[in-house]
């Protein structure tokens, strides 16, 4: 199941943010201000590792 695009709850009114869409296999990331510019795709396990390694309170 693929989730809808979402932004961090720490985003200020959606400005200067990235949006993420996740599935069991991948996580896609795009610029919320330039959605037409494309997106980056990461394997789900790499995305989870990235999130685990962020400092507490970062996102």
C-alpha positions in Angstrom: 0.0 0.0 0.0 1.3 3.4 -1.0 0.6 6.3 1.4 -0.4 9.8 0.2 2.2 12.5 0.0 2.8 14.1 3.4 5.0 16.7 5.0 6.6 16.9 8.4 4.4 18.3 11.2 7.4 20.6 11.9 7.0 22.3 8.5 6.0 25.9 8.6 2.9 26.2 6.4 4.4 23.9 3.9 7.2 26.3 3.0 10.7 25.0 2.2 9.8 21.4 2.8 10.0 18.0 1.4 7.1 15.6 1.0 7.3 11.9 1.4 5.2 9.0 0.0 6.0 5.6 1.4 5.2 2.0 0.5 6.5 -1.4 1.7 9.2 -1.3 -1.0 10.1 2.4 -1.4 10.0 5.9 -0.1 9.8 8.8 -2.6 10.8 12.3 -1.7 10.0 15.6 -3.5 10.3 19.3 -3.0 7.0 20.7 -1.9 7.6 24.0 -3.7 8.7 22.3 -7.0 6.7 19.1 -7.3 7.1 19.1 -11.1 10.9 18.8 -10.8 10.7 15.1 -10.0 11.3 13.0 -7.0 14.0 10.8 -5.4 13.2 7.1 -4.7 14.9 5.1 -1.9 14.5 1.5 -0.9 12.2 1.3 2.2 14.9 -0.2 4.4 17.4 2.7 3.6 14.7 5.3 4.3 13.9 3.7 7.7 17.6 3.6 8.5 17.9 7.3 7.6 15.0 8.2 9.9 16.4 6.1 12.8 19.8 7.9 12.5 18.3 11.4 12.7 19.0 13.3 15.9 16.1 13.3 18.4 13.7 16.2 17.7 15.0 16.7 14.2 11.7 15.7 12.5 
